[in-house]
Amino acid sequence: MFVINIYLRNKINENLLRYFTTLDIRMKKLNDLKNFDKTLLLYDEYEKCHPSFISNKVLTQALKASTNLFDKTHGLTISKKISLSSMNDTYLLASLIHMFIQFNQIDEAEKIFQKSKIQSESMFLTIIKGYLKNEMYEKAFDLFVKLSNPNEILLIQIFNTCAKLENEKALICGRKFFDQMSMNCYNNIFLMNSAFNMFIKCKDSISAERIFSKIPRFLIGYGRLMKIFNLEKQPEKTIDLYEQMKRDGIKPDRIIYLSLINACARIGMKAICQRIVNEIPEEFLLNCQIQSSLIHMWGKSGSINEAKSLFENISQSDAIIYNSMINSYGLNGMIDQALELFHQMPKHFRDNYTFVCILNACSHTGRVDQARRIFNEISLKTQQIYTVMVDCLSRASLLEEAQQLIIKSESIHSPWLPMYMALLSSARHQRNQGLSEKIVQRMEKLFPESEKGLISALVLLSNVYAVTGQLDEAEKIRTNLIKSGKKKEIGLVWTEVNGKIWKFRAHDKSHPQSLQLYEELDRLSKELLENGHKFNSDSITRSISSHETIQSVLCGHSEKLAIAFHFIQPTRPSRIQITKNLRVCQDCHAATKLIARIRQCEIIVRDASRIHHFDINGNCSCKDYF
C-alpha cells in the first residue's frame, strides 16, 4: 500500500509538472488568437497559486499580452519580476523593451537594452524601431556602428533611419551597408525599395538610379527619381526617364508632369518644351499648378509669347500665376510689361516673391528709380527683398548706397550670404579690388561654414586680381583652392539639335564632331575679326600658357562652341538656343551679337541671371546692361 501511495503521488507530481511546463505554450496560443485578456487571466491564476512555475517563457507571453492591451498595470508589475539572472534571455528582454516603447517609456527601454548581457538582432531591431517611433534618428544611427552583419529586417530599418536623417553621414553609413549586402538581398523587394528611398532622400542620384533598374518600376519611384535629377541639375535625365516610363507603359500623373515641366524650364529649350507640352493631356493643362509652371517654363525658355498667351487665357489668376508672368517678363528684359502687370495685379495678391520678381526685373534693366519707389512702399522687407535691391544698386554702380542698405538690413535681419555675393559681383565687374577684398574678408568672418558660397567669392576675387593685372595673386587663390580640394563650378552650356540635348564645356574636345566643330570655330573667328570684333582680354581670368593666345582662349568658351556646333549641321539654323549655368562674359556677349548679324540667325542665350535675345541686326535685349 505504501508503494502504491508513493507511485500515485509521483504520478500526480509528474502530471502537474507537465501541465505547468506547457503553460507558456497555452499562453502563446491565446496570444496568437489575440485573446490577450485570457492570457493575463491565466498568468494571474498561476502566478498566485504556483509562482515557482512562472518561467521566462511565461513572462515573455504575459508581457506581449500586456503590451497589446496597453495594460500598464500588468506590464509594469510583470517587469518587476524579471531578475538579474534573466538579463541574458534575449527573447524576454526584446519583449520587455518592446513593451516600454509601446508605453512611451523609451528611457526605460534604453536602460534594459544597455544592461543586457547579450544584445541580439531582435533586441537591436526592437530598440531601433523605438527610436524611429520617437523620431530619435541620431540614437538609432549610433547603434548601427555596432552591427557587423545585420539581417535583412535590420537593413530595412538602417536604410529607413538614414532616409530620415538625410545627411552626408547617413549616406556614407547607408552606402556602406548596401555595398556589403549579399546578392540574395537584391531579391528582397522591400529591402531594395528602402535602399532606393534612402538614396533618394540623401540625394545620391547615381546610387538611386542604379537600384531603380533592379526593382519593379512604379509611378512613385519614377516621380522620386525625376525630382532628384532636377534638384541635382540633371534635367536631361528627367526627360530620358520620362521616355523610359512611356516604354514601360506607365501612365504619368500630375506630379510627373510637374517634374517634366520643371526639367524643361531648367533646360530652357523651346523645342523640348513644346514636345513635352504636346503630350500633356487636356485635363492636366487646366490644373492651376500646371498652368503656373508652364508660364514659368515658357519664360525660362525665352518663349515669352507662349507664356503671355497662356496667362491671358487663364480665367482665374492667382498670386502664383501673376508672379510667374512678371518673372517671365523680367527674365526676358521686358521691364515695361513687367511693371505694367505688377501695377495691374490686385494688391492683396502681392507677396514676398512678387516684390522679388519685380525688383529683379528693375535690377537687370537699370530701372533704379522704379525699384526705389517699389522698395519704399513695401511694409515687410525680407532678406530676399533687401538682397535684390542691393543687387539693383550695385549693378547701377551705386556701391556706397548698396553697402548702406546692407547695414540697414542687418539691423533687422541676420547677415545673408547672397546679399554680399550681389555686391561682390558688381565690385568685380567694376574692377574694385579694395571693396572686393573687404567683402570677401567679411564673408569669411560671417559665413565660415558656407563652403560653396566662399568658393564662389574667392573665384570672383581671383577674377578681380586677374583683370587688374595681378595674375600672381589670382593664381595664388586658385592654387589654394585646388590644394584644399575645393572646386569651383565648371562652366557648362546646353543646346538642342534635332531633339537631342548636347552639353559643352570650355575647350571641349570630347564631341564626336570635334574636328568639324573647331574648323567652323576658326571660320567664325575670322568673320568676327573682319567685322571689327576685338577679343577682350578682360574676359580671361587665368594665366595664358606659351602655346595660347587671347583669341584661342576666348574662342574656346563653351557658348561659342555650342554656336559653332549649330552651324556644322546639314540645315543652316535661323534660330539657336543656348542655356549656360554661369553668367556670360563680355567677350562672348559682344561676339554673339556680331555672329547673329553676320550669319543672320537669332540667338537666345540664357545665363545664370537672365535671358539674352540677340536679333539678326546685332542687338541684344539686355541693351548691354548686364
VMD Tcl script that draws the C-alpha trace (Angstrom):
set ca {
  {0.00 0.00 0.00}
  {2.87 2.36 0.85}
  {4.47 1.69 -2.51}
  {1.18 2.35 -4.28}
  {0.82 5.74 -2.49}
  {4.32 6.79 -3.48}
  {3.63 5.75 -7.05}
  {0.37 7.72 -7.16}
  {1.94 10.81 -5.57}
  {4.81 10.78 -8.07}
  {2.38 10.32 -10.94}
  {0.35 13.33 -9.81}
  {3.53 15.45 -9.49}
  {4.64 14.34 -12.93}
  {1.29 15.31 -14.45}
  {1.34 18.62 -12.56}
  {4.84 19.37 -13.79}
  {3.88 18.53 -17.36}
  {0.85 20.81 -17.01}
  {2.90 23.76 -15.81}
  {5.65 23.29 -18.38}
  {3.07 23.68 -21.14}
  {1.75 26.92 -19.61}
  {3.77 29.17 -21.90}
  {2.52 27.20 -24.91}
  {-1.09 27.66 -23.81}
  {-0.47 31.39 -23.30}
  {1.16 31.69 -26.74}
  {-1.85 30.06 -28.38}
  {-4.14 32.55 -26.65}
  {-1.91 35.44 -27.80}
  {-1.88 34.11 -31.36}
  {-5.69 34.14 -31.26}
  {-5.50 37.73 -29.89}
  {-7.19 36.60 -26.65}
  {-4.79 38.76 -24.65}
  {-7.14 39.23 -21.71}
  {-7.43 35.45 -21.26}
  {-3.64 35.19 -21.42}
  {-3.33 37.55 -18.47}
  {-6.10 35.79 -16.52}
  {-4.23 32.52 -16.94}
  {-0.98 34.18 -15.91}
  {-2.58 35.75 -12.80}
  {-4.08 32.40 -11.78}
  {-0.79 30.53 -11.86}
  {1.31 33.41 -10.59}
  {-0.89 33.45 -7.46}
  {-1.16 29.69 -6.83}
  {2.10 28.36 -8.27}
  {4.63 31.24 -8.61}
  {7.56 28.83 -8.82}
  {6.31 27.66 -12.22}
  {6.46 31.17 -13.79}
  {9.30 30.79 -16.29}
  {10.94 33.35 -18.60}
  {8.86 32.00 -21.47}
  {5.68 32.58 -19.44}
  {6.80 36.12 -18.61}
  {7.50 36.76 -22.29}
  {3.94 35.81 -23.25}
  {2.49 37.84 -20.37}
  {4.47 40.90 -21.50}
  {3.20 40.50 -25.05}
  {-0.39 40.36 -23.81}
  {0.10 43.43 -21.59}
  {1.65 45.34 -24.49}
  {-1.16 44.55 -26.90}
  {-3.79 45.52 -24.33}
  {-1.76 48.60 -23.39}
  {-2.20 47.35 -19.83}
  {0.44 49.31 -17.94}
  {-0.57 47.92 -14.54}
  {0.03 44.34 -15.56}
  {3.06 45.18 -17.69}
  {4.96 47.13 -15.03}
  {4.11 44.53 -12.34}
  {5.44 41.74 -14.55}
  {8.59 43.72 -15.39}
  {9.48 43.90 -11.68}
  {9.51 40.09 -11.50}
  {12.34 39.86 -14.02}
  {15.53 39.08 -12.12}
  {19.12 39.94 -12.96}
  {19.67 36.31 -13.89}
  {17.22 36.79 -16.75}
  {19.32 39.55 -18.35}
  {20.75 37.03 -20.80}
  {17.34 35.88 -22.09}
  {17.17 37.90 -25.30}
  {13.59 36.87 -26.19}
  {12.31 38.07 -22.80}
  {14.33 41.30 -22.97}
  {13.17 42.06 -26.52}
  {9.55 41.74 -25.33}
  {10.27 43.93 -22.31}
  {11.94 46.61 -24.47}
  {9.03 46.50 -26.90}
  {6.54 46.93 -24.07}
  {8.28 50.01 -22.68}
  {8.44 51.50 -26.16}
  {4.70 50.97 -26.67}
  {4.09 52.53 -23.26}
  {6.08 55.57 -24.46}
  {8.80 54.91 -21.88}
  {11.78 54.94 -24.22}
  {14.17 55.75 -21.35}
  {13.23 52.50 -19.59}
  {13.63 50.60 -22.84}
  {17.12 52.08 -23.24}
  {18.11 51.03 -19.71}
  {17.07 47.42 -20.36}
  {18.97 47.37 -23.67}
  {22.14 48.78 -22.12}
  {22.05 46.48 -19.06}
  {21.55 43.31 -21.07}
  {24.50 40.92 -21.14}
  {23.73 39.80 -24.68}
  {22.27 42.09 -27.37}
  {20.56 40.03 -30.05}
  {19.42 41.16 -33.51}
  {15.81 41.11 -32.29}
  {16.77 43.47 -29.44}
  {18.61 45.78 -31.84}
  {15.63 45.77 -34.16}
  {13.20 46.49 -31.32}
  {15.15 49.40 -29.82}
  {15.83 50.86 -33.29}
  {12.09 50.74 -34.05}
  {11.54 52.51 -30.74}
  {13.98 55.25 -31.65}
  {12.31 55.68 -35.05}
  {8.87 55.80 -33.46}
  {10.08 58.60 -31.17}
  {11.93 60.35 -34.02}
  {15.26 59.77 -32.25}
  {17.07 59.10 -35.54}
  {20.55 60.02 -34.31}
  {20.34 57.47 -31.47}
  {19.23 54.78 -33.89}
  {22.09 55.76 -36.16}
  {24.61 55.41 -33.31}
  {23.60 51.76 -32.88}
  {24.41 50.89 -36.48}
  {28.16 51.07 -35.90}
  {27.81 48.12 -33.50}
  {26.31 45.94 -36.20}
  {28.68 43.83 -38.27}
  {26.39 41.64 -40.36}
  {22.75 42.75 -39.95}
  {19.94 40.64 -41.34}
  {17.53 41.90 -43.99}
  {14.97 43.17 -41.47}
  {17.63 45.23 -39.69}
  {18.95 46.52 -43.03}
  {15.50 47.87 -43.83}
  {15.48 49.76 -40.52}
  {19.01 51.07 -41.15}
  {18.05 52.38 -44.58}
  {14.82 53.91 -43.21}
  {16.78 55.69 -40.48}
  {19.36 57.03 -42.94}
  {16.49 58.27 -45.12}
  {15.07 60.20 -42.16}
  {18.43 61.83 -41.37}
  {19.03 62.96 -44.98}
  {22.68 63.98 -44.39}
  {26.14 63.04 -45.61}
  {26.95 60.92 -42.54}
  {23.78 58.89 -43.04}
  {24.52 58.44 -46.73}
  {28.03 57.12 -46.05}
  {26.69 54.69 -43.44}
  {23.80 53.51 -45.61}
  {26.01 53.09 -48.65}
  {28.48 51.00 -46.59}
  {25.77 48.56 -45.52}
  {24.31 48.48 -49.03}
  {27.70 47.63 -50.56}
  {28.15 44.81 -48.02}
  {24.83 43.16 -48.86}
  {24.83 39.64 -50.26}
  {23.39 39.01 -53.71}
  {20.37 37.32 -52.11}
  {19.34 40.66 -50.60}
  {18.75 42.03 -54.09}
  {15.74 39.73 -54.36}
  {14.07 41.37 -51.36}
  {11.78 44.00 -52.90}
  {11.05 45.69 -49.55}
  {14.76 45.95 -48.79}
  {15.62 47.34 -52.23}
  {12.78 49.87 -52.03}
  {14.09 51.04 -48.64}
  {17.58 51.44 -50.08}
  {16.17 53.30 -53.10}
  {14.24 55.67 -50.83}
  {17.36 56.24 -48.69}
  {19.48 57.22 -51.69}
  {16.71 59.50 -52.95}
  {16.36 61.24 -49.58}
  {20.15 61.59 -49.24}
  {20.29 62.99 -52.80}
  {22.54 60.29 -54.23}
  {21.06 60.08 -57.72}
  {23.79 57.76 -59.03}
  {23.05 55.01 -56.48}
  {19.29 55.58 -56.73}
  {19.43 55.26 -60.50}
  {21.46 52.05 -60.20}
  {18.88 50.49 -57.85}
  {15.93 51.73 -59.91}
  {16.93 49.45 -62.77}
  {16.80 46.43 -60.41}
  {13.44 46.96 -58.72}
  {9.87 46.82 -60.06}
  {9.25 50.23 -61.64}
  {6.30 52.12 -60.27}
  {4.85 55.61 -60.64}
  {6.06 56.98 -57.30}
  {9.59 55.68 -57.96}
  {9.70 57.50 -61.29}
  {8.50 60.69 -59.61}
  {11.10 60.48 -56.85}
  {13.96 59.89 -59.27}
  {12.81 62.73 -61.53}
  {12.70 65.08 -58.55}
  {16.28 64.30 -57.51}
  {17.54 64.64 -61.09}
  {16.02 68.12 -61.22}
  {17.49 69.05 -57.83}
  {20.93 67.87 -58.92}
  {20.68 69.91 -62.12}
  {20.37 66.89 -64.40}
  {17.09 67.76 -66.15}
  {18.05 65.87 -69.28}
  {17.93 62.66 -67.22}
  {14.39 63.54 -66.14}
  {13.41 63.72 -69.82}
  {15.15 60.39 -70.51}
  {13.33 58.82 -67.56}
  {10.01 60.01 -68.97}
  {10.80 58.24 -72.25}
  {11.59 55.06 -70.27}
  {8.33 55.49 -68.41}
  {6.43 55.52 -71.69}
  {8.23 52.38 -72.83}
  {7.26 50.69 -69.54}
  {3.62 51.60 -70.21}
  {3.22 53.61 -67.01}
  {0.75 56.49 -67.25}
  {2.09 59.80 -65.82}
  {0.16 61.73 -63.19}
  {0.16 65.42 -62.28}
  {3.34 65.11 -60.18}
  {5.21 63.53 -63.09}
  {4.11 66.29 -65.47}
  {5.17 68.95 -62.96}
  {8.62 67.34 -62.75}
  {8.82 67.26 -66.54}
  {7.82 70.91 -66.83}
  {10.41 71.77 -64.17}
  {13.05 69.85 -66.16}
  {12.07 71.69 -69.35}
  {12.34 75.02 -67.52}
  {15.85 74.10 -66.37}
  {16.91 73.04 -69.87}
  {15.29 76.12 -71.42}
  {14.97 74.79 -74.99}
  {11.76 75.76 -76.77}
  {11.65 72.64 -78.97}
  {11.94 70.32 -75.96}
  {9.31 72.31 -74.07}
  {6.85 72.18 -76.97}
  {7.29 68.43 -77.43}
  {6.52 67.74 -73.75}
  {3.56 70.15 -73.64}
  {2.04 68.43 -76.68}
  {1.97 65.17 -74.69}
  {0.24 66.56 -71.58}
  {-3.47 65.56 -71.51}
  {-6.05 68.36 -71.64}
  {-7.36 67.69 -68.12}
  {-3.92 68.40 -66.65}
  {-3.49 71.58 -68.67}
  {-6.48 73.02 -66.78}
  {-4.76 72.48 -63.43}
  {-3.71 75.77 -61.79}
  {-0.33 74.44 -60.62}
  {0.43 73.06 -64.09}
  {-0.54 76.39 -65.67}
  {1.72 78.48 -63.43}
  {4.58 76.02 -64.02}
  {4.05 76.24 -67.77}
  {4.19 80.05 -67.70}
  {7.45 79.78 -65.74}
  {8.78 77.21 -68.22}
  {7.93 79.29 -71.28}
  {9.50 82.33 -69.64}
  {12.70 80.43 -68.82}
  {12.91 79.16 -72.39}
  {12.68 82.67 -73.82}
  {9.24 81.95 -75.33}
  {7.50 84.99 -73.95}
  {4.64 84.92 -76.47}
  {3.64 81.42 -75.35}
  {3.81 82.47 -71.70}
  {1.71 85.57 -72.37}
  {-0.88 83.63 -74.40}
  {-1.31 81.08 -71.62}
  {-1.54 83.81 -68.98}
  {-4.24 85.70 -70.87}
  {-6.35 82.56 -71.34}
  {-6.48 81.70 -67.65}
  {-9.89 82.71 -66.33}
  {-8.98 82.93 -62.65}
  {-5.42 84.05 -61.98}
  {-3.90 83.86 -58.52}
  {-0.70 85.21 -56.96}
  {1.42 82.35 -58.34}
  {0.15 82.91 -61.90}
  {0.84 86.66 -61.73}
  {4.28 86.10 -60.20}
  {5.20 83.60 -62.92}
  {4.28 86.06 -65.65}
  {6.01 89.04 -64.04}
  {9.15 86.95 -63.58}
  {8.97 85.80 -67.22}
  {8.87 89.39 -68.42}
  {11.75 90.29 -66.13}
  {13.96 87.38 -67.24}
  {13.49 88.38 -70.86}
  {14.30 92.07 -70.30}
  {10.71 93.27 -70.83}
  {10.66 95.68 -67.91}
  {7.78 97.86 -69.17}
  {5.47 94.87 -69.47}
  {6.60 93.59 -66.06}
  {5.87 96.93 -64.40}
  {2.51 97.25 -66.15}
  {1.41 93.79 -64.98}
  {2.72 94.46 -61.47}
  {0.50 97.55 -61.19}
  {-2.48 95.65 -62.66}
  {-2.05 92.83 -60.14}
  {-4.53 93.01 -57.24}
  {-2.62 94.29 -54.21}
  {-3.87 91.50 -51.98}
  {-2.16 89.02 -54.33}
  {1.27 90.60 -53.82}
  {3.65 88.61 -51.66}
  {7.38 88.38 -51.00}
  {8.05 86.63 -54.30}
  {6.09 89.28 -56.24}
  {8.39 92.01 -54.95}
  {11.49 89.89 -55.58}
  {10.40 89.35 -59.20}
  {9.62 92.98 -60.00}
  {12.70 94.34 -58.23}
  {14.82 91.77 -60.06}
  {13.31 92.94 -63.35}
  {14.23 96.52 -62.47}
  {17.72 95.43 -61.42}
  {18.51 93.80 -64.77}
  {17.34 96.79 -66.79}
  {18.81 99.61 -64.72}
  {15.45 100.97 -63.56}
  {16.79 102.12 -60.21}
  {14.21 104.87 -59.59}
  {11.25 102.49 -60.12}
  {12.94 99.94 -57.89}
  {13.42 102.53 -55.13}
  {9.76 103.54 -55.29}
  {8.53 99.96 -55.09}
  {11.06 99.09 -52.36}
  {10.00 102.04 -50.21}
  {6.32 101.01 -50.47}
  {6.99 97.51 -49.12}
  {5.99 97.28 -45.47}
  {7.59 93.94 -44.66}
  {11.03 93.73 -46.25}
  {12.56 90.26 -46.16}
  {16.20 89.30 -46.67}
  {15.40 88.36 -50.27}
  {13.87 91.78 -50.95}
  {16.86 93.58 -49.45}
  {19.19 91.36 -51.50}
  {17.51 92.17 -54.82}
  {17.59 95.89 -54.00}
  {21.28 95.64 -53.12}
  {21.82 93.92 -56.47}
  {19.90 96.67 -58.27}
  {22.01 99.42 -56.70}
  {25.25 97.51 -57.21}
  {24.60 96.92 -60.92}
  {23.99 100.66 -61.29}
  {27.44 101.31 -59.73}
  {25.81 102.74 -56.58}
  {28.09 100.65 -54.38}
  {28.12 103.00 -51.41}
  {24.31 103.11 -51.26}
  {24.24 99.33 -51.61}
  {26.59 98.96 -48.62}
  {24.44 101.25 -46.52}
  {21.41 99.14 -47.40}
  {23.22 96.00 -46.20}
  {23.89 97.71 -42.87}
  {20.21 98.64 -42.60}
  {19.15 95.08 -43.44}
  {21.46 93.64 -40.78}
  {19.90 95.88 -38.15}
  {16.70 93.88 -38.74}
  {17.82 90.52 -40.14}
  {20.83 88.29 -39.70}
  {23.61 88.61 -42.34}
  {22.83 86.78 -45.59}
  {25.44 85.47 -47.98}
  {23.57 86.17 -51.28}
  {23.46 89.87 -50.37}
  {27.25 90.00 -50.18}
  {27.59 88.00 -53.39}
  {25.43 90.56 -55.21}
  {27.71 93.37 -54.02}
  {30.88 91.41 -54.76}
  {29.75 90.52 -58.28}
  {29.33 94.19 -59.14}
  {32.60 95.14 -57.43}
  {34.31 92.57 -59.65}
  {32.56 93.95 -62.74}
  {33.83 97.43 -61.85}
  {37.36 96.14 -61.03}
  {37.10 97.47 -57.49}
  {39.88 95.50 -55.83}
  {39.71 97.18 -52.42}
  {35.99 96.67 -51.98}
  {36.22 93.11 -53.30}
  {38.86 92.22 -50.72}
  {36.83 93.85 -47.95}
  {33.67 91.92 -48.93}
  {35.47 88.56 -49.07}
  {37.08 89.14 -45.66}
  {33.69 89.95 -44.15}
  {32.12 86.90 -45.77}
  {34.82 84.63 -44.35}
  {34.07 86.05 -40.92}
  {30.28 85.89 -41.16}
  {29.83 82.64 -43.10}
  {32.73 80.31 -42.23}
  {30.60 77.20 -42.80}
  {29.28 78.23 -46.24}
  {31.91 76.45 -48.30}
  {30.19 76.72 -51.67}
  {29.48 80.44 -51.24}
  {33.02 81.19 -50.10}
  {34.49 79.29 -53.06}
  {32.39 81.46 -55.41}
  {33.52 84.58 -53.55}
  {37.20 83.61 -53.80}
  {36.83 82.87 -57.51}
  {35.35 86.36 -58.02}
  {38.20 87.91 -56.05}
  {40.65 85.93 -58.17}
  {38.94 87.33 -61.27}
  {39.36 90.87 -59.91}
  {43.08 90.28 -59.46}
  {43.28 88.83 -62.99}
  {41.55 91.76 -64.74}
  {43.65 94.27 -62.77}
  {46.87 92.57 -63.87}
  {47.71 90.86 -60.57}
  {47.98 87.40 -62.06}
  {50.20 86.09 -59.26}
  {47.54 86.90 -56.66}
  {44.87 85.35 -58.86}
  {46.93 82.20 -59.31}
  {47.61 82.01 -55.57}
  {43.87 81.87 -54.81}
  {43.27 79.21 -57.45}
  {46.22 77.14 -56.23}
  {44.98 77.28 -52.64}
  {41.51 76.19 -53.73}
  {42.96 73.22 -55.60}
  {45.20 72.21 -52.68}
  {42.27 72.32 -50.27}
  {40.24 70.10 -52.58}
  {37.66 72.82 -53.18}
  {36.33 73.07 -56.70}
  {34.66 75.99 -58.40}
  {31.58 75.42 -60.50}
  {32.52 74.40 -64.03}
  {31.04 76.49 -66.82}
  {28.68 74.42 -68.98}
  {26.23 75.13 -71.78}
  {23.36 73.07 -73.15}
  {21.86 73.31 -76.61}
  {19.37 71.29 -78.63}
  {19.77 69.92 -82.14}
  {17.17 67.65 -83.76}
  {15.52 66.86 -80.42}
  {18.77 65.86 -78.71}
  {20.40 67.85 -75.92}
  {24.15 68.47 -76.24}
  {26.45 69.68 -73.49}
  {29.69 71.64 -73.91}
  {32.39 72.95 -71.61}
  {35.25 75.35 -72.41}
  {37.77 73.91 -74.92}
  {35.72 70.72 -75.11}
  {37.29 68.10 -77.43}
  {35.04 65.21 -76.43}
  {32.38 65.77 -79.09}
  {32.30 63.19 -81.94}
  {32.32 66.06 -84.48}
  {35.08 67.92 -82.68}
  {37.26 68.35 -85.79}
  {34.49 69.94 -87.89}
  {33.37 71.98 -84.87}
  {36.78 73.64 -84.41}
  {37.12 74.24 -88.13}
  {33.80 76.13 -88.01}
  {35.01 77.99 -84.92}
  {38.05 79.19 -86.90}
  {35.76 80.44 -89.66}
  {33.62 82.29 -87.13}
  {36.72 83.86 -85.54}
  {37.88 85.18 -88.91}
  {34.43 86.60 -89.65}
  {34.36 88.30 -86.25}
  {37.74 89.94 -86.83}
  {36.72 91.01 -90.35}
  {33.66 92.71 -88.85}
  {35.62 94.67 -86.25}
  {35.49 92.40 -83.19}
  {38.33 92.78 -80.71}
  {38.82 89.83 -78.38}
  {38.54 91.20 -74.84}
  {41.36 90.05 -72.55}
  {39.32 91.20 -69.52}
  {37.24 88.06 -70.03}
  {40.29 85.89 -69.31}
  {40.71 85.20 -65.61}
  {43.76 82.92 -65.64}
  {47.33 82.93 -66.88}
  {47.82 82.24 -70.59}
  {50.30 79.47 -71.40}
  {53.00 79.82 -74.06}
  {51.05 77.93 -76.73}
  {47.89 80.03 -76.23}
  {46.72 83.44 -77.42}
  {43.95 85.72 -76.18}
  {41.94 84.72 -79.26}
  {42.44 80.96 -78.82}
  {41.46 81.09 -75.14}
  {38.29 83.13 -75.75}
  {37.24 81.17 -78.84}
  {37.21 78.03 -76.73}
  {34.47 79.35 -74.43}
  {31.59 76.90 -74.18}
  {28.87 79.14 -75.67}
  {30.99 79.79 -78.79}
  {31.49 76.03 -79.20}
  {27.73 75.47 -78.94}
  {27.03 78.18 -81.54}
  {29.62 76.71 -83.92}
  {28.05 73.27 -83.47}
  {24.76 74.55 -84.88}
  {26.49 75.88 -87.99}
  {28.00 72.50 -88.94}
  {24.54 70.90 -89.17}
  {23.19 69.98 -92.65}
  {20.45 72.61 -92.35}
  {21.57 76.18 -91.72}
  {19.89 77.40 -88.49}
  {17.72 80.51 -88.31}
  {17.40 80.25 -84.53}
  {19.88 78.98 -81.94}
  {19.13 78.50 -78.28}
  {21.71 78.01 -75.51}
  {21.48 77.65 -71.73}
  {24.55 78.46 -69.61}
  {24.99 77.77 -65.90}
  {27.22 80.84 -65.31}
  {27.00 84.47 -66.38}
  {28.00 85.18 -69.97}
  {31.34 87.01 -70.26}
  {31.75 90.36 -72.03}
  {33.63 88.89 -74.97}
  {31.07 86.17 -75.64}
  {28.27 88.72 -75.40}
  {29.91 91.05 -77.95}
  {30.83 88.12 -80.23}
  {27.32 86.66 -80.13}
  {25.79 89.98 -81.20}
  {28.08 90.03 -84.23}
  {27.54 86.36 -85.11}
  {23.76 86.87 -85.04}
  {24.14 89.74 -87.55}
  {26.78 88.12 -89.75}
  {25.02 84.76 -90.03}
  {21.50 86.31 -89.91}
  {20.48 83.96 -87.14}
  {18.51 84.74 -83.99}
  {20.45 83.54 -80.94}
  {18.95 83.17 -77.47}
  {21.32 82.68 -74.55}
  {20.06 82.11 -71.03}
  {22.78 82.60 -68.45}
  {22.67 82.38 -64.65}
  {20.99 85.79 -64.35}
  {18.77 86.45 -67.36}
  {17.90 85.68 -70.98}
  {19.70 87.49 -73.81}
  {17.83 87.73 -77.14}
  {20.33 88.51 -79.93}
  {18.48 89.59 -83.09}
  {19.68 89.49 -86.71}
  {20.52 93.22 -86.55}
  {23.17 92.54 -83.92}
  {21.26 93.90 -80.94}
  {20.68 92.26 -77.56}
  {17.53 92.57 -75.49}
  {19.62 93.49 -72.42}
  {20.87 96.65 -74.23}
  {24.35 95.72 -72.96}
  {23.28 96.24 -69.34}
  {24.42 93.01 -67.76}
}
mol new
graphics top color blue
foreach p $ca { graphics top sphere $p radius 0.5 }
foreach p [lrange $ca 0 end-1] q [lrange $ca 1 end] { graphics top cylinder $p $q radius 0.2 }
display resetview
